Amino acid sequence: MMSGRLPTGRPAHYFLFTLSLAAIFTFSDAATAHSSNSGHVLRRQQLTRQRSERILASLAAGAAPPLSTPQSSSSSSQLRSRVYSVMDYGADPRGIADSTQAIKRALADACASLEDRRLMSQIADLGGSELNLGGGSYLISSPLTLPSNPIGNIKIHQGTLRASDDFPAGRYIIELGSNSSESTTSNYNFEFVTLSGLMIDANHRAGGIIVINSLRTTISGCYIVRFTSEGISVRSGHETLITNSFIGQQITAGAHPQEKSFTGTGISLTGNDNIVTDVVIFSAAIGILIAGPANILTGVHCYNKASAFGGMGIYLKSPGLTQTRIVNCYLDYNSIVSEDPVQLHVSGTFFLGDANVVLKSVKGVLRGINIVENVFSGLGGGVDIVRLDESGGAFTAVDQVMVGRNSVEGMRVRSTVGKASVRGNGTTWTVDFSPVLLFPNRIDQVQYSLLAGSEFPKHALRKVSDNRVVIESDVAVQATVYAHVEQYGGIMA
């Protein structure tokens, strides 16, 4: 039996390597012999012997390099892929066996930091680590919670998570932080976390996704259904982006027989500087609830519970500090409701089925409002396109309010700007703007002209009250009065 080492002390695989080289050279010489003359063959054989002798001499002296250099285990682990497949950890992609622990083990490895790199402050940079669900459908019995130590630059994607029948009530399928970690300080818990291509089925037991005190989180291309509380809840933090997603408490495409009993909220934003764009909310009591300033909604379609059943499409529950922009959205049989709005902008939005904007008084504050260039299509019942809800007290602090240039059909126009004309023969002309003006008795500016043919009577503005303008002349004439009024509630810049 061959020993493991040669007499020279070199490993036996060097001997095998040498034999392989000699065989290669011999084969090359034999092939050459079929196509060359005898002199050339002798020269090739001589070169082959010389090359073999040089290699053997190098091996004997220990100068030849080894066949391969095995990597150390630490080097291998550092070069390992940062994409973690949950199926490698035993998760069942059929959704039959409980996959909670397997996914949590994979998540723990994905969240382990290998480098001393940082994003904001003490947030560990995971370098783009991924938890890949691999297109499977997984049954889970407890929330998937990212660790409490600050981490960032991680992605969870491509699969379905379904709550089991014993999933704890009041929790969320994916939790970035817990209620105890909520903070309004600059010490964020997470940064640049991406959740994409996920179906979240809460099985009428829990919420979908909660994001607490996170910076620059993205939720994209998700389908979140059967939640009890919220489809997505964002608390504190900064700059969460929710895009290209579908959210519904019940899977429906409208006219659901249980629409009157819809509960919960599609998206809840309790914080500032968040963005919701190109999102459909097809069932919930409230489509989007915002309780924080400086948020923007674009391309949102809400056809959750209709206003006639007590639902709301967008609820701005941030009295006195709204600073919200709602642009190019679609309110489908439900309304935008804003409490004491300050700096609210609504434009380019389509309101269908008596959907409208409701401005609700809490402390009577209404400042910096633009509701312009929208399209309202109603059912013909005379619903106001913009309605003042003063059941909690009248609006008393009104400033810089602009409602106008809207396209209206089947609803009652409301505006802060009015133009009208009256023709008559006499000394008094009354122009009534009460069917149009938003505020009941708040005309701030009046411009008018009186045309009486070839006559030039003296005339004056005599009275402005109850949204009526009264013009008088010193003599009776046949004339037409044109009037323009404004209700801005303050000095417009």
C-alpha positions in Angstrom: 0.0 0.0 0.0 1.3 3.4 -0.9 2.3 5.6 2.0 0.8 9.0 2.5 4.1 10.7 2.0 7.1 10.2 -0.3 10.7 9.6 1.0 11.4 13.2 0.3 8.7 14.2 2.8 6.4 15.6 0.1 2.7 14.5 0.1 1.7 11.6 -2.2 -0.5 13.9 -4.3 2.7 15.5 -5.6 3.7 12.1 -7.0 0.3 11.8 -8.7 0.6 15.3 -10.0 4.0 14.5 -11.6 2.7 11.3 -13.2 -0.2 13.4 -14.7 2.2 15.9 -16.1 4.4 13.1 -17.7 1.3 11.5 -19.2 0.2 14.8 -20.7 3.6 15.5 -22.2 3.8 11.9 -23.6 0.3 12.2 -25.1 1.3 15.4 -26.7 4.5 13.8 -28.2 2.5 10.9 -29.5 0.0 13.2 -31.2 2.8 15.2 -32.7 4.4 12.0 -34.1 1.5 11.4 -36.4 1.8 14.7 -38.1 5.5 15.5 -38.1 8.8 14.1 -39.4 11.1 11.9 -37.3 13.6 14.8 -36.6 10.9 17.0 -35.2 9.6 14.1 -33.0 13.0 13.5 -31.5 13.3 17.2 -30.7 9.8 17.2 -29.0 10.7 14.1 -26.9 13.9 15.8 -25.8 12.0 19.0 -24.7 9.5 16.9 -22.8 12.2 15.0 -20.9 13.8 18.3 -20.0 10.5 19.9 -18.7 9.7 16.8 -16.7 13.1 16.8 -15.1 12.8 20.5 -14.1 9.4 19.9 -12.5 10.6 16.8 -10.6 13.6 18.7 -9.4 11.4 21.5 -8.1 9.2 19.0 -6.3 12.2 17.4 -4.7 13.4 20.7 -3.5 10.0 21.7 -2.1 9.8 24.8 -4.4 6.7 23.8 -6.4 3.5 25.5 -5.3 0.7 23.3 -3.9 -2.2 22.3 -6.1 -4.6 24.5 -4.1 -4.7 26.8 -1.1 -7.6 26.0 1.2 -9.4 29.0 2.6 -9.7 29.3 6.4 -13.1 28.9 7.9 -13.1 32.6 8.9 -12.3 33.7 5.4 -15.0 31.5 4.0 -17.7 32.8 6.3 -16.8 36.4 5.4 -17.2 35.7 1.7 -20.5 33.8 2.2 -23.5 35.2 0.4 -25.8 37.5 2.5 -28.9 36.1 0.9 -30.7 33.8 3.3 -33.3 31.4 2.0 -35.8 30.4 4.7 -36.2 27.0 3.1 -32.6 26.3 3.9 -33.6 26.6 7.6 -36.5 24.2 7.3 -39.4 26.5 6.5 -42.3 24.8 4.8 -43.2 26.7 1.5 -46.5 24.8 1.2 -47.9 26.5 4.3 -48.8 23.3 6.0 -46.2 23.0 8.8 -45.6 26.0 11.2 -42.5 27.8 9.8 -42.2 30.4 12.5 -39.0 29.2 14.2 -37.3 28.4 10.9 -37.9 31.9 9.5 -36.8 33.5 12.8 -33.5 31.6 12.6 -33.0 32.8 9.1 -33.9 36.3 10.1 -31.5 36.2 13.0 -28.6 35.3 10.7 -29.7 37.9 8.1 -29.6 40.6 10.9 -26.1 39.6 12.1 -23.6 42.3 11.4 -20.2 41.1 10.0 -18.6 44.5 9.4 -18.1 47.5 11.6 -19.9 49.8 9.3 -22.6 52.3 10.4 -25.5 54.2 8.8 -27.1 56.8 11.1 -25.5 57.0 14.6 -25.2 53.5 16.0 -27.2 51.7 13.3 -25.3 48.7 12.0 -25.0 48.5 8.2 -25.9 44.9 7.2 -24.7 45.6 3.6 -27.9 44.7 1.8 -28.6 41.4 3.6 -31.7 39.6 2.3 -34.3 37.3 3.8 -35.6 35.5 0.8 -39.0 33.7 1.1 -38.4 32.1 -2.3 -42.0 32.4 -3.5 -43.3 30.1 -0.8 -46.4 30.4 1.4 -45.5 30.1 5.1 -47.7 29.6 8.1 -46.6 31.5 11.2 -47.9 31.5 14.8 -46.1 34.6 16.2 -44.8 37.9 14.9 -41.6 38.2 12.9 -39.7 40.8 14.8 -36.5 42.5 13.8 -34.0 42.7 16.7 -34.0 45.6 19.1 -30.4 46.5 18.4 -30.3 49.2 15.7 -29.8 47.7 12.2 -30.2 48.8 8.6 -29.7 48.0 5.0 -31.7 44.7 4.9 -34.5 43.4 2.7 -37.3 40.9 3.3 -39.0 39.8 0.1 -40.8 37.4 -2.3 -43.3 35.3 -0.5 -46.5 34.9 1.5 -46.8 35.0 5.3 -50.1 33.7 6.8 -51.2 33.9 10.4 -52.2 30.7 12.0 -55.4 30.3 14.0 -53.5 30.7 17.3 -51.6 33.8 16.2 -51.6 36.3 19.2 -54.3 38.9 18.8 -53.3 42.6 18.8 -49.8 41.9 17.3 -48.6 42.3 13.7 -47.2 39.8 11.2 -44.0 41.8 10.7 -42.9 44.1 13.5 -40.1 46.6 13.1 -39.8 47.5 16.8 -42.3 47.0 19.6 -44.6 49.4 21.4 -42.1 49.7 24.2 -39.4 50.9 21.8 -41.4 53.7 20.4 -39.5 57.0 20.5 -39.6 60.5 19.2 -35.9 61.1 19.5 -33.3 61.1 16.8 -32.0 57.6 18.0 -33.7 55.5 15.3 -34.1 51.8 15.7 -33.9 50.9 12.0 -32.7 52.5 8.8 -33.2 51.5 5.1 -35.3 48.4 5.7 -37.1 47.2 2.6 -40.2 44.9 2.6 -41.2 44.0 -1.0 -43.1 41.5 -3.0 -44.9 40.2 0.1 -48.4 38.9 0.7 -49.4 39.4 4.3 -52.5 37.5 5.4 -53.4 38.3 9.0 -56.2 35.8 9.1 -58.5 38.3 10.9 -56.4 38.0 14.0 -53.7 40.7 13.8 -52.3 43.7 12.0 -50.2 43.5 8.9 -46.9 45.5 9.3 -45.9 47.9 12.1 -42.9 50.2 11.7 -41.8 52.0 14.8 -39.1 54.7 15.0 -37.6 53.8 11.7 -35.7 55.9 9.2 -36.1 55.5 5.4 -38.2 52.3 5.4 -39.7 51.1 2.1 -42.9 48.9 1.8 -43.3 48.2 -1.9 -45.3 45.8 -4.0 -47.2 44.2 -1.1 -50.7 42.8 -0.8 -52.0 43.0 2.8 -55.3 41.5 3.7 -57.6 40.2 6.5 -56.1 42.5 9.2 -58.1 43.5 12.3 -56.4 46.7 13.4 -54.2 48.2 10.6 -52.8 46.9 7.4 -49.7 49.1 7.9 -49.0 51.1 11.0 -46.2 53.7 11.0 -45.4 55.2 14.4 -42.8 57.9 15.0 -39.7 57.7 12.8 -39.1 59.5 9.6 -39.6 59.1 5.9 -41.4 55.8 5.4 -42.3 55.2 1.8 -45.4 53.0 1.0 -45.8 52.4 -2.7 -47.4 50.1 -5.3 -49.4 48.1 -2.8 -52.9 46.8 -2.2 -54.5 46.8 1.2 -57.9 45.4 2.3 -59.6 43.9 5.3 -61.7 41.7 3.1 -60.7 40.5 -0.3 -63.2 42.2 -2.6 -63.5 44.4 -5.6 -66.3 46.6 -4.3 -69.9 46.1 -3.3 -69.0 43.6 -0.5 -72.1 42.4 1.4 -70.3 43.2 4.7 -69.1 46.7 3.8 -71.2 48.3 6.6 -69.3 46.3 9.2 -65.8 47.0 7.9 -63.4 48.0 10.7 -59.8 48.9 11.0 -57.5 51.2 9.1 -55.7 50.5 5.8 -52.7 52.7 6.6 -52.0 54.6 9.8 -49.3 57.3 9.8 -48.5 58.7 13.2 -45.5 60.7 12.3 -44.1 63.2 9.8 -42.5 63.3 6.3 -44.0 60.0 5.1 -45.0 59.2 1.5 -47.9 57.0 0.2 -48.0 56.7 -3.5 -49.8 54.5 -6.0 -51.6 52.5 -3.3 -55.1 50.9 -3.4 -57.2 50.5 -0.3 -60.2 48.4 -1.1 -61.7 47.6 2.3 -61.4 49.0 5.8 -63.4 51.5 7.9 -60.7 54.2 7.3 -58.5 54.1 4.2 -55.6 56.3 5.5 -55.3 57.9 8.9 -52.7 60.6 9.3 -51.8 62.0 12.7 -48.6 64.0 11.9 -47.4 66.8 9.7 -45.7 67.1 6.3 -47.0 63.9 4.7 -47.8 63.5 1.0 -50.3 61.2 -0.7 -50.2 60.7 -4.5 -52.0 58.3 -6.7 -54.0 56.8 -3.9 -57.3 55.0 -4.6 -59.6 54.6 -1.6 -62.8 52.5 -2.1 -63.1 51.2 1.4 -66.2 51.7 3.5 -68.5 54.4 1.9 -69.1 57.6 3.7 -72.9 56.8 3.7 -72.0 53.8 5.9 -69.8 55.9 8.2 -66.5 55.2 6.5 -63.7 57.7 5.6 -61.3 57.6 2.7 -58.6 59.8 4.2 -58.8 61.0 7.8 -56.4 63.9 8.8 -56.4 63.7 12.6 -53.8 66.2 13.3 -55.6 69.4 14.4 -53.7 72.6 13.9 -50.7 70.9 12.3 -51.8 69.2 9.1 -49.3 70.3 6.4 -50.5 67.5 4.2 -50.6 67.3 0.4 -53.1 65.1 -1.4 -52.5 65.1 -5.1 -53.9 63.1 -8.0 -55.8 60.7 -5.8 -59.2 59.0 -6.2 -61.8 59.0 -3.5 -64.4 56.5 -4.4 -67.7 57.0 -2.5 -65.8 58.1 0.6 -64.4 61.5 1.7 -61.4 63.4 3.0 -62.0 64.5 6.6 -59.6 67.0 8.2 -59.7 68.3 11.7 -58.7 72.0 12.2 -56.6 71.9 9.0 -53.6 74.1 8.7 -51.8 74.1 5.4 -53.8 71.5 3.6 -53.5 71.1 -0.2 -55.9 69.0 -2.3 -55.6 69.1 -6.0 -56.0 67.0 -9.2 -58.1 64.5 -7.3 -61.2 62.7 -8.5 -64.2 62.4 -6.1 -66.9 59.9 -7.1 -70.3 59.1 -5.7 -70.8 62.1 -3.5 -67.3 61.8 -2.1 -66.2 65.3 -0.8 -63.9 67.2 1.5 -65.1 67.7 5.1 -63.4 70.4 7.2 -64.1 69.6 10.8 -63.9 72.2 13.6 -62.1 71.1 16.8 -60.8 74.5 18.1 -62.2 76.5 15.2 -58.9 76.8 13.3 -58.8 76.9 9.5 -55.7 78.3 7.8 -53.8 77.9 4.6 -56.2 75.7 2.7 -56.1 75.0 -1.1 -58.8 72.8 -2.5 -58.4 73.5 -6.2 -58.7 72.0 -9.7 -60.4 68.7 -8.6 -63.2 66.8 -10.3 -66.4 66.0 -8.3 -69.0 63.6 -9.7 -72.0 63.0 -7.5 -75.3 61.2 -7.4 -77.5 64.2 -8.0 -78.6 64.7 -4.4 -77.0 68.1 -3.8 -74.1 67.1 -1.6 -71.6 70.0 -1.0 -68.2 69.3 -2.6 -66.7 70.9 0.5 -68.6 70.9 3.7 -67.9 72.6 7.0 -68.5 70.4 10.1 -69.0 72.9 12.9 -70.8 70.5 15.3 -67.9 71.0 17.7 -68.0 74.8 17.4 -67.7 77.4 14.7 -64.6 78.1 12.8 -63.3 81.4 14.2 -59.7 81.6 13.1 -60.0 81.5 9.3 -57.2 82.7 7.1 -55.9 82.1 3.6 -58.6 79.6 2.4 -58.9 79.0 -1.3 -61.6 76.7 -2.7 -62.2 77.1 -6.4 -61.6 76.1 -10.0 -63.2 72.7 -9.4 -65.2 70.7 -12.0 -68.5 69.7 -10.5 -71.4 67.5 -11.7 -74.3 66.1 -9.7 -73.1 67.9 -6.5 -73.4 71.4 -5.1 -70.5 73.8 -5.8 -68.9 75.4 -2.9 -66.2 78.0 -3.3 -64.5 80.9 -1.6 -64.7 82.9 -4.8 -68.0 83.9 -6.5 -69.0 85.8 -9.6 -72.6 86.7 -10.5 -74.8 89.3 -12.2 -78.3 90.7 -11.7 -80.4 92.7 -14.2 -83.3 95.0 -13.2 -85.1 98.3 -13.4 -85.0 100.3 -10.2 -82.7 101.7 -7.6 -81.6 98.5 -5.8 -79.9 95.4 -7.0 -79.2 92.4 -4.7 -76.6 89.7 -5.7 -77.0 86.5 -3.7 -73.9 84.4 -3.3 -75.2 82.1 -0.5 -75.8 79.1 -2.8 -72.0 79.1 -3.7 -69.9 80.5 -1.0 -68.3 78.1 1.5 -68.6 80.3 4.6 -72.1 81.4 5.7 -71.3 85.1 6.3 -67.8 86.0 5.5 -67.3 88.1 2.4 -63.9 89.8 2.6 -63.7 91.5 -0.7 -66.2 92.9 -3.2 -65.8 94.3 -6.7 -68.7 95.3 -8.8 -69.7 97.3 -11.9 -73.1 98.8 -12.9 -74.0 99.1 -16.6 -77.0 101.3 -17.4 -76.7 101.9 -21.1 -76.3 105.6 -21.9 -77.2 106.7 -18.4 -74.6 107.4 -15.7 -76.4 107.3 -12.3 -74.6 107.6 -9.0 -74.4 104.2 -7.3 -72.7 102.7 -4.3 -72.2 99.4 -2.4 -74.8 99.7 0.5 -74.7 96.4 2.3 -72.9 93.1 2.6 -74.5 90.5 4.8 -75.5 86.8 4.7 -73.4 86.4 1.6 -75.6 89.0 -0.2 -74.3 92.2 -1.9 -76.7 95.1 -2.2 -76.0 97.9 -4.7 -78.1 101.2 -4.8 -78.4 104.0 -7.3 -79.6 107.6 -6.8 -82.3 107.3 -9.5 -84.2 104.4 -11.0 -82.6 103.0 -14.1 -82.5 99.8 -16.2 -79.1 98.3 -15.4 -77.1 95.2 -14.9 -74.8 94.7 -11.9 -71.8 92.4 -12.1 -70.2 91.4 -8.8 -67.1 89.5 -7.8 -66.6 88.4 -4.1 -63.9 86.5 -2.2 -63.9 84.8 1.2 -60.2 84.1 1.7 -60.4 85.0 5.4 -57.2 87.0 5.4 -54.6 88.7 3.2 -53.5 86.5 0.4 -49.8 86.7 -0.6 
